Amino acid sequence: MLKIDLMTIQRVVVHTIPSRAEDKSYVAPSGGNEMVHLDSAVSDMVAGRIARSLGHHSHGIQADFTDLQPGSMFQRACSMMDGDDADFLRLASESAEHLTKVQQAKAFNPSKLISMSGTVTASSRPFVAFIKADMEAALTEGKKGGQTVLQIMSDLFMTDSQRLYKIGFITRTAAGTGQKDGQYVQDQHSLHIFDHLMTGTESRKAAFYFYSEFLGSDVSTSDRRLTQDFYEKTLKFIKDQNFSPAKRIDLIESLRAELRSNSQSVSVADFAKDHLNATDATNYVAYMDKSKFPSHAITKDTEFVKSKLRRRQKITFTTGVQITTPADQVKDLVKITPNEDGTSTVVVQGIVESNE
């Protein structure tokens, strides 16, 4: 879980990212020549929005950097944590140029790129954040007493109604320089992203150009995304097999129980061993492998599937008769035995209380 409490924002610079020219040629970003001063109220507002976007119970997701080479956004961001003000301005300008070139492939609207650095947690771990805000989100720059002031309007950072922005948040997770052999290393840093296109049950819509082409990262290995994939792919396997209705109900409940349990991880191998016979287990492992799901255990994070796990179970018969049960009690409350004459014997714990 990302820890971003006690956030202190120390340096901020803003660039305007233009649309490409009519002939689709490159138009350089502007601005970013000096630091932007945020007063304490605005700083707290920005920190609060980042925390709500990326912190616990948020829709932010963890990603992994795939490009770690010199000159990559990973190396650049880490250098922005440690460099002086001149280094920060130079590297932020390089980041703005990189985003502009990435966006040149499509007709994007003008936007702002906010680059900031500071510290989080009581250990003062350094961080760098990149916030891309659409111009429609009312992000403006004005002059006040000769000093540039970033005016972050309420529809961007104060309300949830319009969240037209994306965040890439990189923080150092260990004490020290975060380097080995003169290069920053991923295992001492973490990346979390937020995209207003994402929802609590779907991460596929996150803008590929931002997290992949701009940041050089991959969201497909995030815990929430993998847990969602484990649930959906396993559920599809169960439904596609020629299992008896009773066995199918039992396996679906086992899947839901596995994800509701207090265990910190899940794996294809463990689910196969615990809930399937040898033949079905072999077929399941092969199916998940073909679906490109990792064979190793994954850290369980049910944020994207929690509503499905809480949903009441519904059993439907061929005649249209339905029985619903509390989410975690179908095995204990309902016993179904199919008969050879096309009927089923159903035993329900309890007596009829009402009829609606």
N, C-alpha and C positions, 0 to 999 in steps of 0.2 A: 504494500500500500504506500502511495506517495505521501510523504510527510512535508507539508508546506506551511506549518504553523510558524508564527513569529517571523513572517516575511518582512524583510527590509529592502526596499527598492533604492538603489544607490545611483545608477546611471540609466538614462533614457535618451534615445535619439529616434527621430521620426523621419522616414523617407516617403515621398509620394511615388507610387508605382503607376506609371501611365499605361494606357492602352497601347497596343501596337499601332503603327502608322497605317494609313489606308492601303498602302501597298504591302502590308504585313511585315515591314522592316522594323528593326529595333529602335526604340525610343528610350533614351537613358532616364533613369530615375532622377528625381530632384530632391533638394533639401538635405538634411542630415549633416549640416556643416558645424553644428554646435549641439551641446547637450540641452535637453529640455528640462526645465525645473518643474517638479511636481510638488505642490504644497502638501502638507500632511493629510488634508482631507481627500484630495484627489489620489494620493498615494495609497491611502487606506481603501479607497473605493476600488482601485485597480487590483490591489492585493486580494480584496474580498471576492471580486469577480473571478480571478484566477483560481482561488481556493474552491469556489462553488463549481467551477467548470472542470477542475482536475482532481479535487480531493475525494475523500471517502464518500460513497453513495452518489458520486457524480457520473456523468456519461463519458468522462475522459477515459482513454485507454492507453495502456503501456505499449510502446513500440520498441523495436530493436534497430539500431543503426546497421545498415548493410554496407555502407561506404565509410571506411575508417582511414583511407589513405591521406597523405599530406595534401592540403588544399580542399579536403572534403568539408561539408558543413559541420560534421562532428568535430574535427580538429579545429575549425574556425570558432565554433561556439565555445569549446573548452578554453581556447586562447583568450576569448573575450572575458572569461571569468577572471583570468589571472593578469592580463595586460594592464597598462596604464591607460589614462583617458585617450591619449593619441592612438594607441593600439585599438581601443574599443571603437572609436569613430571610424578608423580605417577598415576594420573588419566588419562593422555594421554596414558600411558603404559597399563592401564586397558582397555582403549577403543580399543587399537590396538589388545590386546588379544581377546577381544570380537568380533571384526570384523573377525579375523582369524578363530575363532570357528564357526562363522556364515557361512563363506565361505567354511568350511570343507566339507559341504554336496555336493559340486560340484567341478569340476576340473577347478578352476579359475586360470588365469595366475597371476604371481607375480605382486604386485602393491606397491605403496607408500601410506601411510596414513599421511597426513599433519594435525596436530592439531594446531590451533592458537587461540589466544585471543587478545582482544583490546577493543577499544571503537568506537562508531559511533555517528553522529549528534553533534550539538552544545551542547547538554545536556550531552555528554560523557556517553551514555548508554553502558554498557558492552556487549560484544558478545563473543561467541565461535563458531568457524567454524571447520568442518571436511571436508577435501578434499581428496577423494580417486582417485588417478591417476594411470592409467595403465602404466606398464613399457614401453610399446610401444610408449607412449606419450613423450618419451625422458626426463623423469624426472631423473636426476642423482645427485649423491653426489660426491664432489671432495674435495681435500685438497688445501688450499691456505695459505701459511705462517703458517702451523700447525693448522689452524682453519678450522673447517668444514663449507663449503659454499653450500647452496642449489642453484643449477643452474637450473632455470626453463626455459626450452627451448621455442622458439617462437611458435612451433606448438601446445603447450599446452595453453599458456597464451597470446600470441601475435596475433594469427590469429583465424579465425572461421573455418578453413578447417578441423581440427581434434580436436574435443573436447572430448577426451576420458577420461572424469573425471566426478565425481559426487560430489555435495556439500551439506552438511547439515549445515545451518546457524541459530544459536539460539541467540536471542538478548532479553535483558530485556526491557520491554515496559513502565515501570513505575519507578518513583523514589523510592529509598528504597532498602531493602534487597531482595525483591522478595519472601519472605517467610511468611508462616502462621504456627504457632505451630511447628516451627523448621524444616519444610519441604518446599522446593520450590514449588510454585503453578503455574499452567499453565496460569491462566488468567493475569499474570504479565510478561509473556514471549511469544515469537512467534518463530515459526519454518518455515523456507523456504528451499526448496530443489531445486536443479538443477540436471538433469541427461542428458547426451549427447544423450541418446536414445529418449528423448522427442522431439516433434516438436511443432510448433505453433498451430497445430490443433489436437494434440493427446497427452494425458498424460498417457494413459493406459500402455505404454511401459516402464515407469519408473521402474527401477530394484526393485522388491519387497524386495529382501534380504537387500538392502541398507536402504530404508526408513522404512521398517516395522521391519525386524528382527534385523538390526543393531541399527537404531535410536529409534525403538519402537514407530513408528508413523503411521498415516493413511492419504493418500492423497485424499481419496474419498470425503472428505467433503470440499475440497478447493473451493473457490468461482469460479474460472475459470472452474474447472471440473464440478461443479454443474450447472453453467450456460450453459455449453455445453450439459450436460445431459438434462436440462430443454428443450432446443431447440430441440434436437434430439428425445427425447421421445414424446414431444408434436406434433412434425411434423409427427412422425410415427402414432400416434393416429389419427390425421386428415386424413392422407392418407388411413388408414385402414377402416375408417367409410364409410358407404354408403351415403355420402353426394353428393348433386348435384355438378357438376363441378364449377358452380358459387360460391356456398357456400364454397367449398374447397379452391378456390382461395382467397376468402375473409378471411377465417380463417388463411391461411398461411401468408397472408399479415398482418393480425392483430398480429400474433406471431412475425413476423419480426419487425413490428412497436413497439411492446412492448419492444423488446430488444434494439431497436435503441433509445428509448425515454430517457429523462433525469432522470427518476426515478432511485433511488438508489437500489431498490430491486424488485424482482418478486416472485410470489407465485402461486401455483396450484389453490388455492381458488379464488384469484383475477382474474386469467385468465378465470376460469370457470364462475365466476359471470359476468364478463364484456363482454364475447364473445360467450357464449353458452346458449342454452335454458335449462330448468330444467332437462330434460331427458338426453341430451348430457352432461351436466355438471356433473350429477351423474356418468355417464359412464366414463367420463374423470378422475374424482377424483379417482374412483376405479382402473382405469388403471394405473395411476401414483403411487398409493399406492402399487399395485401389482408389479410394476417395482422398488419398494423400493426407490422411490424419496421422500425426506422429505416433510412433510405437512406444515412446517413453511416457512415463507418468507426467501429467500436467498439474500445475497448481490450480486448484478449484476456485473459481470466482463466478458465482451464479447471478451476478447483477443483471445480465441480459436475459435470463430465463426465469427469474424469480417469480414473475407473475404466472407463468405456466406451471410452476411447481406448487403454487398455492391454489390453483384452479381445482374446483371439484371434479372428481372423476365421473365420467358418464359412460354407462354401458348400454348399448343399443342392440335390440333384437331384430330379427328379420321382419317381424310383424309391425315394427315401429315402436314397440314398447321400450321405454327407457328407464334406467335406474341411475340415480346420481348418489355419490357418497362424498363424505369429507375427503380432502386431498390425500391424507396419509393413512386412511383406514379401510381401503377397499378390501384388502386381504382379510382383515379381521371381521368385517361386517357382512360380507356377501360371499356365499359359496354357490357356484354354478356347476351343475352336472348335466352335460348334454345326454339326451336319450336317443335311441335308435329310431324312434318314430317321428323325429323332427321337432320334438318338444325339449324343454330344458327344465330341470328341477332347480329352483332357486331357494336358498335358505338365507334369510336376512335376520341378523341379530336385532332384536327389538320388536315392538308391536306398532301397529298403525296408529299414528298420532293425529293426522289430519289428511284431508283430501281436497286438493284445489283444482 
